[in-house]
Each structure stands twice: as structure tokens, then as C-alpha cells.
């Protein structure tokens, strides 16, 4: 199973920026991982969902995390449909929400 480059809300915020900058298909090659664990849009978004679960564990259930979950789902659809700018804007909105939560 793929490991993600975050372990807490603080590092997850950086991961959101990484996905926003690389999606849908500009991800770097991951050194030392199996071919099926190379970055793809699907893997990156699985990381966004797992990161939100980690954030909930760390900070408790919050309205902001519910908003972010919806933004992730909508952004994924936009990227799949070829609407890169729309997906980027939603991930940008997510990052702005998360930035306001102290880590």
C-alpha cells in the first residue's frame, strides 16, 4: 500500500499544495516505490481523503473538514472531466480553509 508524505495536519497542508500543483498529470516519479505506487490522480486524491481522516483524528470533527471533503470530491470530478482550472481552484480553496486551523 502506498505511503503518503504526511503524518499530521501540518504536513498534510503541504501535501494539499503538492497535489494542487501537480494534478492531474504532472506528478514527479517516486523513487524506490513499486510501479503501482507511482503518483497518479487517483493515488493523490486517495491521499487527500486519508489526510482528512488524519486531520479529524488530530483535531476532532470540524465543519472545516466536512467542507474540505466536499471540495476534494468536487475537485476530483473536475480533474477527471478535464477541467483542470476548476479542480485547481477547489484545491486552493481547501488549502485556504486548512491554513486557518492551527497546527
Secondary structure by P-SEA (a helix, b strand, c coil): ccccccccaaaaaaaaaaaaacccccccccccccccccccaaaaaaaaaaaaaaaaaaccccaaaaaaaaaaaaaaaaaaacaaaaaaaaaaaaaaaaaaccc
